[in-house]
């Protein structure tokens, strides 16, 4: 372990006796300093004293915009890592999280747009906010920017699978002059999340169904869970046009966004079979090239993570379902497994467990559904895609 990413507490980068190793292959290995719950309790008491001495922060949006620009393109000093330029950041994400450079570039661009997409600037309050991040994409750092703009301070709890982006954003904020007492980086074990929720005043939490169930009911909570994205294909839509429309909805961002399409719904079985075959062929043509500009695919650095994700699809298939993508599901890229896009044609709906199933690679299930089933599917989806008229 050659570099241990520090926590940022009480206005300083700090080490810890508790650490976790990050996944990765090749190059420098990384670890992560963890903040025990008892330490977080002491820090909350420190914060209650400190916030009474803070001076107003009036140029928040300008500072946030400068920080995200520096985050994507500049050099910052990350505690435990040292000076890190843009190329070093991309190399670190590739070696630990399997995120290819083109995808990092796209997500950095999305973050840069964030501060300017929002309307009027909020009136800041005196709350201490917590943002608990996922490991699938760092675009969720936009929630840190939102909370920083309206809160007295923000504690960021990064994913142990990918904490480097959160640490880099904290470093970028400090570099542009964000007050050190108003930002914190609190890596922790999963079991410590509930303690952090009790210690903070407002919360933004990302996670799957299990985590969502465990934190539901927490006051002042914004919960981002499964999107279960679906696409409704109108009757008579030409197959070629449907494939052109659906391919980016499934394959963009390596299938890691909650808005990605997981279920393609047609009006009859004949249409669903024809479309599924053509869409599977298009997905089979997506290359496992980390330098691909259109639909770059991620690799899996965590042991057995790729196989677990694939098994979650195959275990949910029913006897009459058909896997229509023809390539072998796994290939090796840079010494790590890359899961190639997969597509399954479902024989029938009837509450199928693959409807809305989310995995960290491009995957879709195609089916024909009755109007009642379509209603069930769309009701359970946060993102319902329809072609533009």
N, C-alpha and C positions, 0 to 999 in steps of 0.2 A: 504494500500500500504506500504509494509515493506522495499522494496529496490527499489530505482530509479536509473537505469543505467545512468551514467553520459555521457555527451558528452566529447570528447577529443579535445581541441582547444588550439592553441598557446602553445603547449608543456605541457598542464596540463589537468587533469580531472576536469570538471566544471559542476556545477549544472545549472538549468535554472528555470525561473518562469513559462515557458511553459512545460508541461509534458503530456504524454499520458499513459494510463493504458494498460498493455499487457494482452492478453487473458490468461485464465488459471483457473484451479480448484485444490483445495487442496494445502496444504503446504504454502510456502511463496508466497505472491503476488509480482509482479514486475511492475514497471513503467519505463518510458523512458523520459529522458530530451531532449527537442526539441530545435534546434538552429534556431531562427528567421532569416529571410533573411537579415535584416539590420545588424545583428551581423556577418553573413557570409561576408557581404560587408566589414566591418571593419577588419575582419580577412584576407581578401585578401590584403588589404593595408598593414597590418602587415607583411604578407608573402613576399610581394615585397621588403620590407626593410630587412627582416631577411635573405632571400636567398643570399644576397650579402656577408653575413658573414659566410656562411657555409663552413666547411672543407670537402674535398673529402671523399666519402664513398666507400672504395675499396673492402671490403669483403662481398658484398651484398648477393651472393648466399649462402654462408656459414651461414650467420645470418638468412636468410629466412628458410633454412633447419632446423636450431636449433629452430626457432620459431614455425614451424608447428609440430615439434616433441613435444615441450612443450605444444602446443595447444591441442593435442590429449591425452597426458598422464601425464602432469605435473600440478603443482599448480601455479596460477598466481593471481595477485591482480587487480581486475576490479573495476574501479571507481564507487562508489555508492553501490557496492555489497560486496567488500572486497575480502579476500582470497578465491579462488575457485579451488578445486582440480578436477580431471577428473570425479570422481563420482558425485560431486556437479554440474558440467556442464551438465552431462547426466540427472540428476534429474531435473534440471531447464528446459532443452529442453523438457522433457516429460511433465512437469506440465504446460508449457506455450504454446508450439507449437505442442505437441502431437507426438513428434518424439521418437520412441522406441530405447532403448540402442543398439541393434544389428545394426540398421540403422545408428546411430551416429558413431559406431565403423567403419562401412564400409566407411562412408564418410570421417572420419578422415584419414583412410588408403589411400584413394584416394588423399587427400590433401598432404599427406607426399610424395607421388610419384611425385607430380607436378614439383618441382624444378629440379629433375633429368631427367625428360622426355624432357625438352627443350634442344635445341642444344647449340651453343655457346652463351656466355653471351653478352647481348646487350651493346652498348656504351651509358651510361647514358646521358640524356640531362637536360635542365633546366626547363622543363615543370612542372606545377602543374596539376596533373591528378585527375579526379573524377571517382569513381566506385560506381554506384547506384545498389544495390543488390536486388534480389528477396526474397520472403519469403518461397518458396517451398523447397529449398535445400541450405545448406551452402557450397557445393562443389564449388559454384561460387566465393568463397573467393580466388580461384586460380587466378582470374583476379586481385585481390588486390596484390598478390605476383608478378604477371607479371608487373604490373605498378610500384610497389615499386622497382623492379630491374632496370627499365629503366628511371624512372622519378626523378625529384628533390624532389618531395613530392607527397603524395597521400591523398586525402580526401575521406573517405569511408562514403557513405550514406546507412545505413542499412534499411532493411524493418521494418516497425513498427510491422509487424506480428511476426518477429523473428529477433530481434537485438542482442540477447545474443552471438551468434557465432562471429559476427563482433567485438563486444566489447572485447571478449576473445582473438581474434587474435591481436587486437591492444595491449592488455595487454601482450601477449606473445612476440610481437615484442619489446616492451619496456624492458621486462625482459631479453632479450638476448643482449641488448645494441643498439638496433636501435635508432637513434637520434630522440628525441621527437618532434623536429620541423619538421621532415620529414613525419609525419603521423598525420592524423586527423580523428575523428569520428564525423560525422555531421548528426545526426538523424533530420528529418524534415517532415513536412506535404507534401503531394503529390504536392500541389500547389507551393511549394518552389523549386521543382526540376529544373524548367526552370531558376530560378535565379542562382542556383549552376552551371548550365551548362554555363551560361554567365560569371561566375566568374572564371572558370577553363579553362585550355588550351587543355586538352585532356580528352575524356569521354568514359566510358564503361557503358552502360545502359542495364539492364535486365527488361523485362516487356512484357505484353500481347499486343494484336493488338491495343487497344485503346491508350496505352502509346506510342507504337511504332509510331503510326500516329502523335502523338503530338510532338515528338522530331525529326522526320525525317527531314533531311535537315540541322541539326546542324553540323557545321564544326568539323573535327577531332573526329567523333563519331563512335564507334563500338557498334552496336545495336544487342542484343540477344533477339529475339522474339520467337514466336511459332515455334516448330520444325515440327509439323504435321507428325510425324513418321509413315511410312507405311512398310508393309512386303509383298513381292511378292512370292506367293506359286506356284512353277512350276507344270505343269500338270503331273499327275501320281505319285506325291510324296506321300508315304504312310502316312495315317492319324496319326498313332502313332508317326512317325518321325517328322511330321509337328507340332504336339502338343508339343513334347519335345523341338523343336526349338523355338516355339513361346511363350511358357509360361514364360520364363525369360525375353523375350523382352517386354512383357506386364506387368508382375507383379513385376519385380525387382525395387528396390528403391521406392516401394509403388506407382509406376506409376507417380512419380513426375518429372522425367527428360524429357527434351525436345526431347531426343532421344528415349524415350519409344514408342513402336508401338501403334498407335491409330486405324489404318486401316489395315485389312488383306484382300488382293486382290487375288482372285482365277480366274481360267480361264473359269470355267463354273458353272452353278447354282447347279448341283448335287454335285460337289466337295465342293462348298462353304457351302452347307447345312450340309453335313456329317462332314466336318471339324469343322464348327461352333458348332455343338452339342457336339462333343468330347472336343473341347477347352473350352466350357462353363462348362462341368463337371469337367475339371481340375481346372478351376478358382474357382468353387464352393468348391473345396477341400482345398483351401488356408485358413489356420486358422486365426482367429482374435486375435492371441496370440502375445502380444508385445515382448515376449522372443523368438519367432520363429527365427531360424537362416537362413532359406532359403528365404522366402518372407514376412518379417515383415510388418505389416500394420500400418499406422499412425492413430491417432484419431484427431478429430476436436475440438479445444478448443474455437474457435470463435462462438458466438451465431448464429445459423441458417446457418452456413457455409456449414455443411454437406448437409442440405436440399437444399440449393441453388445449390450445385454442382450436386446433383441427379436430381433436376428439369431441369437443363440445358441439361441433356441427354433426359429425357422423353419429354420435350417440342419440341425437334428436331426430334423425331420419327415420321414416317409417318404411315398411317393406316395399310399398309401391312407389316411393319417391325415386327420382333418378338424378344422379350427379352428372351434369352435362359438360362441365369443363373437363378437358381431356388430358391436360398435362399432369405429370406427377405433382402432388400438392406442395412438395418442398424442394428447394434447391439451395445450394450453399453459395453465399456471397461473402467474401472477406472473412472466411472462417466461421460464419454464423448462418443459421437457417433463415431462409426467406420463404414465407408462405405466399404462394401464388394465388391470384384471385380464384374464387370458387363460386359456382352457381348450381343450385338444386332446383329441379322442377318438382313441385309438390303435387301429389295425386289428388288430395282433397284438403280442405281447410280444417273444419271441425276442431278448432282450438289447437292447431298444430304448434308444437313447441319451437319450430324454426321461424315462425312469424314474428318479426321484430327482434330476432336474436342478434345480439351485438358481439362482434369479435374484432380484435385489433388488426384486421386485414380486410381487403375488399371482398365482400360476400353478399350474395342476395339469394332469396328464395322467390321463385316465380310461381304463381298459381292463378286459377280461375275461381272467382268467388261470386256467390249470389249477392243481391243487394243487401240482405241482412248481414252476411259475413263481411261485406265491405264496410258497413257501419261499425261492426265490432273492431275491425282492424284500424280504421281511422280514429275511432274513439280512444284507442290505446296508444296512438302515435302523437308525439309532439310536433312532428314535421311531416306534413302531407304534401307531396309534390304533384302538381298537375302541369301538363304542357301548356305553354303560352298559346293563346288563341290567335 
